[in-house]
Amino acid sequence: MHEQVVWIGMTADGVLARTRDDKPPRLSGSEAPKLLVKANATDTLYLVSERGLAAAVAVHTLPEAEKLADGNLFNKQSPLQVDEMPVAAFSLPARKSELPEQTALLTVTRAGMVKKSIISELPGPSAQTFRLVNVNDGDSLGWVGLTDGKKDVLLATALGMAIRFSEEDVRPMGLAAAGVNGIKLGVGDEVIGLQVLPQAGDIFIIASDGKAKRVEVKDFPRQGRYGKGVIAWELPRGIKLAGLGMGKPNTIVTMHLLKAAPKMARLDEASLRKRSAVRGEVVVDVKTGDALLGLSEGWAVERFVVVETKEEKKKTGAKRQ
């Protein structure tokens, strides 16, 4: 099988498909993907439910389609049951040795539980599901990211708080573990997004009223894990943070609403402001009776870690000797 870059998308109702080439699917309108993953045709796709149950699927077995809606339901393409709708998806090379030795998967729940798992523990494609993380009762998995042993973790919450801490504060744990607390949440608060730092670009935060702002990474100081964090945005009464993104000004994210069709936006539609700034720009028009549920970004391994070719690894090994 030859290597080919493809995009894998899953719609809000659970239909899964991959593109025929490296062109991503539509990012707005009724066919916009809820989950989007950049992968190689030889990679393994992992689908994870809010309860932490996961399935590993060979990318080349996924249906090719011009439109995502022409794909198959996730439970027809994976061992996940119909009531285990995936809330996160990521891909890894079939040969995990292509990634740095310290590469680990980071999972974060709505209640702020953070867990790091060494990727070598993840199984390959199988007809059986596996437990990626043990999610506590009343909690739900929200996000996944990759680390290489030298990253920072940034979490943002619905009530406008954010915390940045070193991944070294989170030791690797087995797949059955629940993880450790990442942030002290106030009453009625929950995590609404994860970013793994550093990445190129600025932090993008969007509120439930459709207003957004960008903030430089340096405005979020590193602290110890499980603190209250700092104020990311002092929000008006009744408004909450809904999504956390990151990237260069021309980076595109997709906003998902309760009633209206998903809408995409460039990050530079929001001005670059200080963390203390109260103002933001309207990026999404949220109608009365509707609600902004969050945003999605495309998963790509290179966003998190450097993937070395065989030739590059030989050169690196030669330099170390």
Secondary structure, 3 states (H helix, E strand, C coil): CCCCEEEEEECCCCEEEECCCCCCCCCCCCCCCCEEEEEECCCEEEEEECCCEEEEEEHHHCCECCCHHHCEEHHHHCCCCCCCCEEEEEEECCCHHHCCCCCEEEEEECCCEEEEEEHHHCCCCCCCCEECCCCCCCCCEEEEEEECCCCEEEEEECCCEEEEEEHHHCCECCCCCCCEECECCCCCCCEEEEEEECCCCEEEEEECCCEEEEECHHHCCEECCCECCEECCCCCCCCCEEEEEEECCCCEEEEEECCCCCEEEEHHHCCECCCCCCCCEECCCCCCCCCEEEEECCECHHHCCCCCCHHHHHHHHHHHC
